[in-house]
Amino acid sequence: MPQPRGDLLLLAGAMGNLFQKNRLTLYVPESYASAAPMAIVPVCTALSGGNLTQRLREAASARGTGRLALDLERLMMDFPLPCPSGEGRPLRREELAELMEREQPSVFFSPDLCARYFTYACRGETHFILFDDGDTLLQKLRIGQNLGAQTAFFQYPEVSDLLGKLFGK
């Protein structure tokens, strides 16, 4: 997590006081949560390691009841294996679709990450593809709701192809 800037910590604190006084809701990044104790903190659900439920449980516990929101970023990453840095290459939706059509992979589900994945080989290098679809995003939403999250953010147009699945339209 990036270190918060001092001037922005002061701003978050001042905004937190002003929003609380006027009964408004303020959302701040995790790194600024200490400056605005009553603010709600969106937690990114796009993990490439660890356990999503544990991550959200820890965030909810650290912030208190009602101070957890979900940043339901759609995960679509290509990780070369081995990947010591843990950093993959983001995939565009079209790239993922082309890759799945070309490779016809067996797709698996990771309960810990609450995401789908598959592997493929290209030019002697193995790749691990980690991605979300409508079902995994809805499952992440349910996990967050069970832990007290009352607000969730989807990024558009990132989920434009999933609107029917996500919102029933």
C-alpha positions in Angstrom: 0.0 0.0 0.0 1.5 3.4 -0.9 2.4 5.8 1.8 -0.1 8.6 2.3 1.0 12.2 1.7 1.0 14.4 4.7 -1.0 17.2 3.1 -3.6 14.7 1.8 -3.9 13.1 5.3 -4.8 16.6 6.6 -7.3 17.0 3.8 -8.9 13.6 4.5 -9.1 14.5 8.2 -10.7 17.9 7.5 -13.1 16.3 5.0 -13.9 13.6 7.5 -14.9 16.1 10.1 -16.9 18.2 7.7 -18.7 15.2 6.2 -19.5 13.8 9.7 -20.8 17.2 10.8 -23.1 17.4 7.8 -24.1 13.7 8.0 -22.5 12.9 4.7 -20.6 9.7 3.7 -17.0 10.0 2.9 -15.0 7.2 1.2 -11.2 7.2 1.5 -8.4 4.8 0.4 -7.2 2.4 3.0 -3.9 4.4 3.5 -6.0 7.5 4.6 -8.4 5.7 6.9 -6.6 6.7 10.1 -7.1 10.4 9.2 -10.8 10.1 8.8 -12.0 7.6 11.4 -15.7 7.7 10.3 -15.0 7.4 6.6 -15.8 4.2 4.7 -12.9 2.4 3.1 -13.3 0.6 -0.2 -11.2 -2.6 -0.3 -10.1 -4.0 -3.6 -11.3 -7.5 -4.2 -8.9 -8.3 -7.1 -6.3 -10.4 -5.3 -3.5 -12.5 -6.9 -2.5 -14.1 -3.6 -3.8 -14.8 -0.2 -7.4 -15.3 0.8 -10.2 -12.9 -0.1 -12.5 -13.8 2.8 -9.7 -13.3 5.3 -8.6 -10.0 3.7 -12.1 -8.6 3.9 -12.6 -10.0 7.5 -9.4 -8.3 8.6 -10.4 -5.0 6.9 -13.9 -5.1 8.5 -12.4 -5.8 11.9 -9.8 -3.0 11.6 -12.4 -0.4 10.5 -15.4 -1.4 12.6 -19.0 -2.2 11.7 -20.3 -0.4 8.6 -17.0 1.0 7.5 -16.2 -1.5 4.8 -17.0 -1.0 1.1 -16.0 -3.2 -1.9 -14.0 -2.1 -4.9 -15.1 -4.9 -7.2 -12.3 -4.4 -9.8 -12.5 -7.0 -12.5 -9.4 -9.1 -12.4 -7.9 -10.1 -15.8 -4.2 -10.8 -15.4 -1.5 -12.9 -17.2 1.3 -14.1 -14.9 4.4 -15.7 -16.4 5.6 -18.7 -14.3 7.6 -18.5 -12.2 6.6 -14.9 -11.2 8.8 -13.8 -8.3 7.5 -10.3 -8.4 3.8 -11.4 -8.2 3.0 -8.8 -10.8 1.2 -10.0 -13.8 0.3 -8.2 -17.1 -3.2 -6.8 -17.2 -5.3 -8.2 -20.0 -8.0 -6.4 -22.0 -11.3 -8.2 -22.2 -10.7 -8.9 -25.9 -7.3 -10.4 -25.2 -8.8 -12.8 -22.6 -11.5 -13.8 -25.0 -9.0 -14.4 -27.8 -6.8 -16.4 -25.5 -9.6 -18.6 -24.3 -10.8 -19.2 -27.8 -7.3 -20.1 -29.0 -6.2 -22.3 -26.1 -9.6 -23.9 -25.2 -8.3 -24.3 -21.6 -9.8 -26.1 -18.7 -10.9 -23.3 -16.4 -10.8 -23.8 -12.6 -12.1 -21.8 -9.6 -9.9 -20.7 -6.7 -12.0 -20.4 -3.5 -9.3 -18.5 -1.8 -9.0 -15.8 -4.5 -12.7 -16.1 -5.5 -11.5 -16.0 -9.2 -11.2 -18.3 -12.1 -7.9 -19.4 -13.6 -6.2 -21.5 -16.2 -2.7 -22.1 -17.5 -1.2 -22.3 -21.0 2.2 -22.5 -22.6 3.6 -20.1 -25.2 7.2 -20.2 -26.6 8.3 -22.5 -23.8 7.0 -20.3 -21.1 4.0 -21.3 -18.8 1.4 -18.6 -18.1 -1.1 -18.4 -15.3 -4.3 -16.5 -16.2 -6.4 -15.2 -13.3 -9.7 -13.6 -14.1 -13.2 -12.6 -12.9 -16.5 -13.1 -14.6 -20.0 -12.2 -13.5 -20.3 -15.2 -11.2 -17.0 -14.5 -9.4 -17.8 -10.8 -9.0 -21.3 -11.7 -7.5 -19.6 -14.2 -5.2 -17.2 -11.5 -4.0 -20.1 -9.2 -3.4 -21.9 -11.9 -1.3 -18.7 -12.5 0.8 -18.4 -8.7 1.4 -22.1 -8.4 2.3 -21.8 -11.3 4.8 -19.0 -9.3 6.4 -21.0 -6.1 6.7 -20.1 -4.3 3.4 -23.1 -2.2 2.5 -21.6 -0.4 -0.6 -19.8 -1.8 -3.6 -18.3 -0.1 -6.6 -18.0 -1.6 -10.1 -15.9 0.1 -12.7 -17.6 0.9 -16.0 -16.9 0.1 -18.9 -14.8 -2.7 -17.2 -18.0 -4.6 -16.5 -20.1 -3.4 -19.4 -20.4 -6.9 -20.8 -21.6 -8.3 -17.4 -24.4 -5.8 -16.6 -27.1 -8.4 -17.2 -25.4 -10.9 -14.9 -24.6 -8.3 -12.2 -27.8 -6.3 -12.2 -30.3 -8.7 -13.7 -31.1 -6.5 -16.7 
